[in-house]
Amino acid sequence: MKRLIAAAVLALGLATPVCSADLITFWDTPQYGGNSFNEGIPDEAYFRALKATGATWVRLTFSKWKGEGRDFLIGNADGYKGMPAGDLAKLIKCLDAAQAAGIKVVVVPLSLPGDRWSQQNEGKMDDRLWKDRAYWDQSAAFWRDLAMALKDHPAVAGYNLINEPTPEKGVGLDEQATPEVRQAWYAKYKGTTHDLPGFYEQVIKAVRAVDPVTPVMVDGGWYANAGSFSYWPSKLSDDKVLYAFHMYEPYEATSSPNLKRKPQLRYPGVESWMGTEKVTWNKAVMTRFLAVPFDWAKTHDVPVNRMVAAEFGCVRQWVDCGAYMNDVLDTLNGYGAHWAFYGYREDGWDAMDYELAPSVTQGQFYYLREQGKADQLKRTPHPLLDVITSHMKK
């Protein structure tokens, strides 16, 4: 049954609208934050703790929360028919908590109609969104409804339309392809259901029909790989867009499997492929890799203050995680870009919780969480978080 979103919003009694000028100007100076991908709904204490790190914003997903239907807020990603009012109420209560703590929020779904997050889809990729334009229409309708509901909430600083889209997957483009190969691929698929800029244009048009001012954040393709914007022939037509990429390269070193290697892959020193070239990662290679999205931005007249490293991180027990993050942050701050580390006090996964002491094993984390004793986790000292917070002050 379709819900009457506007009526639900009125019934919930949203806070006083913000001045529209505040929405995009928030991003005129570098903003530093964290990612909240929690299974439980964060409360005010959570946001106050994040604020205490020096963060000014949070990239918040609601897709892991329990809702009235199979897929929170969407109802069912197999066919969008309107937002469940109870789900919307939970999201707004969470936004109220962030506002009370002084944290701005960019909301981001992990799923859209026709694109259910694989971890909620029996581990299988759902690529219907990139095969059937009907799901484009449903995604646009979902975002129109969500923008209508949230456009006046004072905590909201942006709409991140989808997390880590993959329209290129399985259709002839390697994740680490060179810019030239990416551009040739896009020339073939422009105007099809694999056209990510085209998808964004349609969704943004739906958002702007009800909300002309809230900034929109768009991830590049191939899981927001830093090189993915290189095939975009231009920036999007809307003038309030933030362009986001994620940074976990070289993934074989920053991810959990590296913890099982004996010895672990090291940074600097780990080797991986960058396009057609095998590189040995160090700060110079890091700088070269992260220059790609900023070079694209410069070519297409996108200001640096519209570029966002929306996720980056490494598993906390990796011996070189601190050195790696220091070089990532030095590079991003050198550009004056916005960024958000992954992640902050994630309640279902401990690998990138940088407050946890190295002595806290995964087994201990999961046991205490399941026993309802997560507050007993040892969170100090936290040298990895200190690497992040020190860069918030630069």
C-alpha positions as CSV (number, residue, x, y, z in Angstrom):
1,M,0.0,0.0,0.0
2,K,1.4,3.3,-1.0
3,R,2.1,5.7,1.9
4,L,1.3,9.4,1.8
5,I,4.8,10.8,2.5
6,A,3.8,14.4,2.8
7,A,1.2,13.6,5.4
8,A,3.7,11.5,7.3
9,V,6.2,14.3,7.4
10,L,3.6,16.8,8.7
11,A,2.5,14.3,11.3
12,L,6.1,13.9,12.5
13,G,6.5,17.6,13.1
14,L,9.9,18.3,11.5
15,A,12.1,21.0,12.9
16,T,12.2,24.5,11.6
17,P,13.5,24.7,8.0
18,V,17.1,25.8,7.5
19,C,18.1,28.7,5.3
20,S,18.7,27.3,1.8
21,A,21.9,29.2,1.5
22,D,23.4,27.1,4.3
23,L,23.1,23.9,2.4
24,I,25.8,24.3,-0.3
25,T,28.0,26.8,1.6
26,F,28.6,24.1,4.3
27,W,30.8,22.5,1.7
28,D,32.7,25.6,0.7
29,T,35.4,24.8,3.3
30,P,36.9,21.4,4.0
31,Q,34.6,19.2,6.1
32,Y,35.9,16.1,7.9
33,G,33.7,13.3,9.2
34,G,33.1,9.6,9.5
35,N,30.8,6.8,8.1
36,S,28.0,5.3,10.1
37,F,27.0,1.9,8.7
38,N,25.5,0.5,11.8
39,E,22.8,-2.1,12.3
40,G,21.3,-0.3,15.2
41,I,20.0,3.2,14.9
42,P,22.6,5.7,16.3
43,D,21.5,7.9,19.1
44,E,22.5,11.3,20.3
45,A,25.4,9.9,22.5
46,Y,26.8,8.2,19.4
47,F,26.8,11.5,17.4
48,R,28.2,13.5,20.3
49,A,31.1,11.0,20.5
50,L,31.7,11.4,16.8
51,K,31.6,15.2,17.2
52,A,34.2,14.9,20.0
53,T,36.7,13.5,17.4
54,G,36.5,16.8,15.5
55,A,34.1,15.6,12.9
56,T,31.6,17.9,11.4
57,W,29.6,15.5,9.4
58,V,28.6,11.8,9.0
59,R,27.7,9.7,6.0
60,L,24.8,7.8,7.4
61,T,23.2,4.7,5.9
62,F,19.8,3.4,7.0
63,S,19.8,0.3,4.9
64,K,20.9,-2.1,7.7
65,W,18.1,-1.0,10.1
66,K,15.1,-3.2,10.7
67,G,12.0,-1.8,9.0
68,E,8.4,-2.6,8.2
69,G,9.3,-4.4,5.0
70,R,12.2,-6.4,3.6
71,D,14.3,-3.3,2.7
72,F,14.3,-0.4,5.1
73,L,12.6,2.7,3.8
74,I,12.2,1.3,0.3
75,G,9.8,-1.4,1.5
76,N,10.9,-3.9,-1.1
77,A,13.7,-3.4,-3.6
78,D,11.8,-5.7,-5.9
79,G,9.2,-3.0,-6.5
80,Y,9.0,0.4,-4.8
81,K,5.5,1.4,-3.9
82,G,6.2,4.1,-1.3
83,M,8.1,4.6,1.9
84,P,6.8,2.9,5.1
85,A,5.8,5.7,7.5
86,G,7.3,3.9,10.5
87,D,10.7,3.6,8.8
88,L,10.6,7.3,7.9
89,A,9.9,8.2,11.5
90,K,12.9,6.2,12.7
91,L,15.2,8.0,10.2
92,I,13.9,11.4,11.2
93,K,14.4,10.6,14.9
94,C,18.0,9.7,14.1
95,L,18.5,12.9,12.2
96,D,17.1,14.8,15.2
97,A,19.7,13.1,17.4
98,A,22.5,14.2,14.9
99,Q,21.1,17.8,14.9
100,A,21.1,17.9,18.7
101,A,24.8,16.8,18.7
102,G,25.8,19.3,16.1
103,I,26.6,16.8,13.3
104,K,25.5,17.3,9.7
105,V,24.3,14.3,7.8
106,V,24.6,12.9,4.3
107,V,22.1,10.1,3.9
108,V,23.1,7.2,1.7
109,P,21.3,4.0,0.8
110,L,23.1,0.7,0.2
111,S,20.2,-0.5,-1.8
112,L,17.8,1.0,-4.4
113,P,14.9,-0.6,-6.3
114,G,16.4,-3.2,-8.5
115,D,19.8,-3.1,-6.7
116,R,19.5,-4.8,-3.3
117,W,22.8,-4.8,-1.3
118,S,24.4,-8.2,-1.8
119,Q,24.8,-8.8,1.9
120,Q,21.0,-8.7,2.2
121,N,20.6,-10.6,-1.1
122,E,22.1,-14.0,-0.1
123,G,25.5,-12.7,-1.2
124,K,24.4,-12.4,-4.8
125,M,24.9,-9.3,-6.9
126,D,21.6,-7.6,-7.8
127,D,22.1,-5.7,-11.1
128,R,18.5,-5.3,-12.3
129,L,18.9,-1.5,-11.9
130,W,21.5,-1.6,-14.6
131,K,19.5,-3.8,-17.0
132,D,15.9,-2.5,-16.7
133,R,15.0,1.2,-16.9
134,A,11.9,0.6,-14.9
135,Y,14.1,0.5,-11.9
136,W,15.6,3.9,-12.8
137,D,12.0,5.2,-12.6
138,Q,11.4,3.6,-9.3
139,S,14.7,4.8,-7.9
140,A,13.9,8.4,-9.0
141,A,10.5,8.0,-7.3
142,F,12.1,6.8,-4.1
143,W,14.5,9.7,-4.0
144,R,11.8,12.2,-4.9
145,D,9.8,10.9,-1.9
146,L,12.8,10.9,0.4
147,A,13.8,14.5,-0.6
148,M,10.3,15.6,0.0
149,A,10.4,14.2,3.5
150,L,13.9,15.5,4.4
151,K,14.4,18.7,2.5
152,D,13.7,21.0,5.6
153,H,15.5,19.0,8.2
154,P,18.3,21.1,9.6
155,A,20.8,18.2,10.0
156,V,20.7,17.2,6.3
157,A,23.7,18.4,4.3
158,G,23.3,16.1,1.3
159,Y,21.8,13.2,-0.5
160,N,24.3,10.5,-1.6
161,L,22.1,8.8,-4.2
162,I,23.6,5.3,-4.0
163,N,26.7,3.7,-2.3
164,E,29.3,2.2,-4.6
165,P,27.3,1.6,-7.8
166,T,28.6,-1.0,-10.3
167,P,26.9,-0.5,-13.7
168,E,30.2,-1.5,-15.4
169,K,30.5,-4.9,-13.7
170,G,30.1,-7.8,-16.1
171,V,30.0,-5.7,-19.3
172,G,33.6,-5.5,-20.4
173,L,35.3,-3.0,-18.1
174,D,38.0,-3.9,-15.7
175,E,37.9,-2.2,-12.3
176,Q,41.5,-1.0,-12.7
177,A,41.3,0.0,-16.4
178,T,43.2,3.0,-17.8
179,P,41.3,6.2,-18.4
180,E,41.5,5.6,-22.2
181,V,39.9,2.1,-21.9
182,R,37.2,3.5,-19.6
183,Q,36.4,6.3,-22.1
184,A,36.1,3.8,-24.9
185,W,33.8,1.6,-22.9
186,Y,31.6,4.6,-22.0
187,A,31.3,5.6,-25.7
188,K,29.8,2.2,-26.3
189,Y,27.4,2.2,-23.3
190,K,26.3,5.9,-23.1
191,G,22.6,6.1,-23.3
192,T,22.0,2.5,-22.2
193,T,21.0,1.3,-18.7
194,H,24.7,1.1,-17.8
195,D,25.1,4.9,-18.2
196,L,25.8,6.0,-14.6
197,P,25.9,9.8,-15.4
198,G,22.6,9.4,-17.3
199,F,21.1,7.6,-14.3
200,Y,22.2,10.3,-11.9
201,E,20.7,13.0,-14.2
202,Q,17.3,11.3,-14.0
203,V,17.3,10.9,-10.3
204,I,18.6,14.4,-9.6
205,K,15.8,15.8,-11.8
206,A,13.3,14.0,-9.6
207,V,14.9,15.3,-6.4
208,R,14.9,18.9,-7.8
209,A,11.2,18.7,-8.5
210,V,10.6,18.8,-4.8
211,D,13.9,20.1,-3.3
212,P,15.9,22.7,-5.3
213,V,18.6,23.3,-2.8
214,T,20.0,20.3,-0.9
215,P,23.3,19.2,-2.3
216,V,23.5,15.8,-4.0
217,M,26.5,13.5,-3.7
218,V,27.3,11.0,-6.4
219,D,29.7,8.1,-6.2
220,G,31.8,7.2,-9.2
221,G,31.3,3.7,-10.7
222,W,33.0,0.4,-10.0
223,Y,32.5,0.7,-6.2
224,A,33.4,4.4,-6.3
225,N,36.9,3.6,-7.5
226,A,39.0,6.7,-7.6
227,G,39.6,6.3,-11.3
228,S,35.9,5.9,-12.3
229,F,35.2,9.6,-13.0
230,S,37.8,9.5,-15.8
231,Y,35.2,8.2,-18.3
232,W,32.7,10.9,-17.5
233,P,32.8,13.3,-20.5
234,S,31.6,16.2,-18.3
235,K,30.3,17.2,-14.9
236,L,26.5,16.7,-14.2
237,S,24.2,19.5,-15.2
238,D,23.1,20.3,-11.6
239,D,25.2,23.0,-9.9
240,K,24.9,21.5,-6.4
241,V,26.7,18.2,-6.9
242,L,29.5,16.7,-4.8
243,Y,31.6,14.0,-6.5
244,A,32.6,11.2,-4.3
245,F,35.2,8.4,-4.5
246,H,36.4,5.8,-2.1
247,M,40.0,4.8,-1.2
248,Y,41.0,1.3,-0.2
249,E,43.7,0.7,-2.7
250,P,45.8,-1.5,-2.7
251,Y,42.9,-3.6,-1.5
252,E,45.0,-6.7,-1.0
253,A,46.8,-4.9,1.8
254,T,44.1,-2.9,3.4
255,S,41.5,-5.6,3.7
256,S,40.9,-8.4,6.2
257,P,42.6,-11.3,4.2
258,N,45.9,-9.6,4.7
259,L,45.7,-10.3,8.4
260,K,46.0,-14.0,7.7
261,R,49.1,-13.7,5.5
262,K,52.4,-14.6,7.0
263,P,54.1,-12.2,6.7
264,Q,51.5,-9.5,6.0
265,L,51.8,-7.3,2.9
266,R,53.5,-4.1,4.0
267,Y,53.0,-0.4,3.3
268,P,55.1,1.0,1.8
269,G,56.2,-1.9,-0.3
270,V,53.1,-3.8,-1.4
271,E,52.9,-4.4,-5.2
272,S,49.7,-4.2,-7.2
273,W,48.4,-3.3,-10.7
274,M,47.5,0.3,-11.6
275,G,46.0,0.0,-15.0
276,T,48.6,-1.8,-17.1
277,E,51.5,-1.0,-14.8
278,K,52.6,-2.9,-11.8
279,V,53.5,-0.4,-9.0
280,T,55.1,-0.6,-5.6
281,W,53.0,1.4,-3.2
282,N,54.6,4.3,-1.3
283,K,53.5,7.9,-0.8
284,A,54.5,8.9,-4.3
285,V,52.3,6.2,-5.8
286,M,49.6,7.1,-3.4
287,T,49.8,10.7,-4.5
288,R,49.7,9.7,-8.2
289,F,46.7,7.4,-7.7
290,L,44.7,10.0,-5.8
291,A,45.5,12.7,-8.3
292,V,43.2,11.0,-10.9
293,P,39.8,12.2,-9.6
294,F,41.2,15.7,-8.9
295,D,42.7,15.9,-12.4
296,W,39.3,15.0,-13.8
297,A,37.7,17.7,-11.7
298,K,40.1,20.3,-12.9
299,T,39.6,19.4,-16.5
300,H,35.8,19.7,-16.1
301,D,35.7,22.9,-14.0
302,V,34.6,21.1,-10.8
303,P,36.0,23.0,-7.8
304,V,38.1,21.0,-5.3
305,N,35.5,21.9,-2.6
306,R,33.0,19.7,-4.5
307,M,35.2,16.6,-4.3
308,V,34.8,14.1,-1.5
309,A,36.8,11.1,-0.4
310,A,33.6,9.6,1.1
311,E,35.3,6.4,2.4
312,F,38.8,5.3,3.2
313,G,40.4,3.0,5.7
314,C,42.2,-0.2,6.5
315,V,41.8,-3.1,8.9
316,R,42.9,-1.9,12.3
317,Q,45.1,-4.9,13.1
318,W,47.2,-4.4,9.9
319,V,50.7,-3.5,11.1
320,D,50.9,-0.6,8.6
321,C,47.4,0.8,8.9
322,G,48.6,4.0,10.6
323,A,51.3,4.7,8.0
324,Y,48.8,4.1,5.2
325,M,46.1,6.4,6.6
326,N,48.6,9.1,7.3
327,D,49.7,9.2,3.7
328,V,46.0,9.1,2.4
329,L,45.1,12.0,4.7
330,D,48.2,14.0,3.9
331,T,47.3,13.7,0.2
332,L,43.7,14.6,0.6
333,N,44.4,17.5,2.9
334,G,47.0,18.7,0.3
335,Y,44.1,19.2,-2.1
336,G,41.8,20.7,0.5
337,A,39.2,18.0,-0.1
338,H,36.4,16.8,2.1
339,W,36.7,13.4,3.6
340,A,35.0,10.8,5.8
341,F,36.9,7.9,7.3
342,Y,35.4,4.4,7.5
343,G,33.9,3.7,9.9
344,Y,32.8,5.0,13.3
345,R,31.9,2.5,16.0
346,E,30.3,0.1,13.6
347,D,28.3,-2.3,15.8
348,G,28.3,-5.3,13.5
349,W,32.0,-5.3,12.3
350,D,35.1,-4.4,14.2
351,A,37.8,-4.4,11.6
352,M,37.8,-0.7,11.0
353,D,36.8,0.6,14.4
354,Y,39.9,2.6,15.1
355,E,39.1,3.2,18.8
356,L,39.5,-0.4,19.6
357,A,42.8,-1.4,21.1
358,P,44.9,-3.9,19.1
359,S,44.4,-6.4,22.0
360,V,40.6,-6.5,21.2
361,T,40.2,-9.5,18.9
362,Q,37.3,-10.1,16.6
363,G,36.1,-13.0,18.8
364,Q,36.1,-10.8,21.9
365,F,34.2,-8.0,20.0
366,Y,31.5,-10.3,18.7
367,Y,31.1,-12.1,22.1
368,L,30.7,-8.9,24.1
369,R,28.3,-7.5,21.5
370,E,26.1,-10.6,21.5
371,Q,26.1,-10.5,25.3
372,G,25.0,-6.9,25.4
373,K,28.3,-5.9,26.9
374,A,29.7,-3.8,24.0
375,D,30.3,-0.9,26.4
376,Q,33.1,-3.1,28.0
377,L,35.2,-3.0,24.9
378,K,38.5,-1.4,25.5
379,R,38.6,1.8,23.4
380,T,41.9,3.4,24.6
381,P,44.6,4.0,23.7
382,H,43.6,4.5,20.0
383,P,46.7,5.6,18.0
384,L,44.9,4.9,14.7
385,L,42.1,7.3,15.5
386,D,44.7,9.8,16.6
387,V,46.1,9.7,13.1
388,I,42.7,10.7,11.7
389,T,41.8,13.4,14.3
390,S,45.2,15.0,13.9
391,H,44.4,15.6,10.3
392,M,41.1,17.2,11.2
393,K,43.1,20.0,12.8
394,K,45.4,20.7,9.8
